[in-house]
Amino acid sequence: METAELIKSLVREGRLLASAAVEAGPGARVPTCPGWQVRDVLRHTGMVHRWATAFITEGYVRFHPADELSELDGDELVEWFRDGHGLLVAALSEAPADVECWTFLPAPSPLAFWARRQAHETAIHRADVESALGGKPSPIAAEFAADGIAELLTGFHARSRSRVRSEAPRSLRVRPIDTDDVWTVWVSTDAPRTEPSEEGPADCELSGRAEQLYLTLWNRLPQTAVSVTGDADLAKLWREQSAVTWS
């Protein structure tokens, strides 16, 4: 996706997150993040937004630690989240295309990286807050969801720290039914390897609408939300080992 479109998605997702937080209340339990309440999601996501903004505005070319989590609560916490979200949107919108700063996943440019990463960071945590309300999460555009799947598979789970490993080599295919995308993930004792390909048979295939796959692969929906064919143990392995954590 183009950087400008990702920034638009970031704007939308942040506004939805804040609105859902107000409706749910800071003390509401977040089913998709066991042990968390809405206030925890606001504090975490607001911290990440400010952390990302600092790289863009200060031009840090090496890792720079994030600030401590906010101790605000209630309406003040929501406003603090909104302020940080606005600062991030402004930083991304106003930064030159050739801005130089630290990143941690492959991308065409640092600006493209941070726009993509923060749009999806916010979308996933928006789904978390909405889970506190019950019912279905707000719709996610197929193109945006497919972009998020690509980031997860070819970015996060291409890193050596990915815990998705198998003693016996196996392959997982991910197929959205509403886009032209398809990915094959080769799982072994090394870091997973993903290619946008459907060559040869796969041991297991996950298919469904892109938004369903996106939220399922991020473990925000149960795997019953998508179609699982083939080796169900491989799908289970993904569920149990694929969590992406802050620390």
Secondary structure, DSSP 8 states (H G I E B T S, - for coil): --HHHHHHHHHHHHHHHHHHHHHH-TT-B-TTSTT-BHHHHHHHHHHHHHHHHHHHHH---S-----------HHHHHHHHHHHHHHHHHHHHHS-TT-----SS--SSHHHHHHHHHHHHHHHHHHHHHHTT-S------HHHHHHHHHHHHHTGGGSTT-----SS-EEEEEEESSSS--EEEEESSS--EEES---S--SEEEEE-HHHHHHHHTTSS-GGGSEEEE-HHHHHHHHHH------
